[in-house]
Amino acid sequence: MAQNILKLVVKATKNGQCIAVRYRGQKEIRVLEPHAVYTNDRGEVTVDGFQTRGYSASGRPPPFWRPFRIKKITAISVLNEKFLPRESEGFSSNKLRYQNGLMAIVDIARPSHMYSPEALKNMGPFLPKNKVTGF
């Protein structure tokens, strides 16, 4: 079971897809954005996730960063919901813990919209909406 969970987490991380997980011994769901899958310093496969909603055993309301151990995840659903890397919230692919045993990392270079940043720069400013027509 853990191998299937690991495969789904790795795929979701690489594709920038949110996942819904359930931890061992808990009925509640947590929704997170998986940013990196790696082996931690204790040899456990871990996913660094930005939890956006759902249950928190500590009672702290999301959103927040948290490492999740793959062996403790008992159920997973890969959601159609996409996310962008949370660099402004502290994500960096250069963290020391990712240097050894990295299995997957979210693609930082992925454009944030349907146009590349260069194309947006070349387009110029957007026109203001007309208050009467909405266009």
PELINDA-V645429 format. One record per residue. N is the residue number from 0. RES is the residue in one letter. PHI is phi in whole degrees, -180 to 180 (999 if undefined). Layout:
n | res | phi
N | RES | PHI
N | RES | PHI
This chain:
n | res | phi
0 | M | 999
1 | A | -64
2 | Q | -64
3 | N | -65
4 | I | -63
5 | L | -60
6 | K | -60
7 | L | -68
8 | V | -65
9 | V | -62
10 | K | -63
11 | A | -63
12 | T | -63
13 | K | -64
14 | N | -91
15 | G | 66
16 | Q | -110
17 | C | -70
18 | I | -131
19 | A | -110
20 | V | -127
21 | R | -125
22 | Y | -89
23 | R | -55
24 | G | 79
25 | Q | -126
26 | K | -91
27 | E | -77
28 | I | -103
29 | R | -123
30 | V | -108
31 | L | -140
32 | E | -104
33 | P | -75
34 | H | -104
35 | A | -153
36 | V | -117
37 | Y | -155
38 | T | -97
39 | N | -78
40 | D | -67
41 | R | -99
42 | G | 84
43 | E | -94
44 | V | -74
45 | T | -132
46 | V | -119
47 | D | -84
48 | G | -126
49 | F | -100
50 | Q | -77
51 | T | -98
52 | R | -165
53 | G | 105
54 | Y | -70
55 | S | -137
56 | A | -63
57 | S | -79
58 | G | 86
59 | R | -72
60 | P | -75
61 | P | -65
62 | P | -93
63 | F | -166
64 | W | -83
65 | R | -162
66 | P | -84
67 | F | -119
68 | R | -84
69 | I | -58
70 | K | -63
71 | K | -93
72 | I | -83
73 | T | -103
74 | A | -149
75 | I | -147
76 | S | -133
77 | V | -86
78 | L | -93
79 | N | -74
80 | E | -71
81 | K | -96
82 | F | -142
83 | L | -107
84 | P | -55
85 | R | -91
86 | E | -66
87 | S | -72
88 | E | -99
89 | G | 111
90 | F | -75
91 | S | -146
92 | S | -75
93 | N | -94
94 | K | -63
95 | L | -58
96 | R | -67
97 | Y | -89
98 | Q | -70
99 | N | -119
100 | G | 79
101 | L | -72
102 | M | -107
103 | A | -161
104 | I | -147
105 | V | -66
106 | D | -79
107 | I | -72
108 | A | -79
109 | R | -64
110 | P | -64
111 | S | -85
112 | H | -147
113 | M | -71
114 | Y | -107
115 | S | -69
116 | P | -57
117 | E | -67
118 | A | -63
119 | L | -63
120 | K | -64
121 | N | -72
122 | M | -72
123 | G | 90
124 | P | -72
125 | F | -76
126 | L | -76
127 | P | -69
128 | K | -73
129 | N | -76
130 | K | -67
131 | V | -84
132 | T | -92
133 | G | 86
134 | F | -113
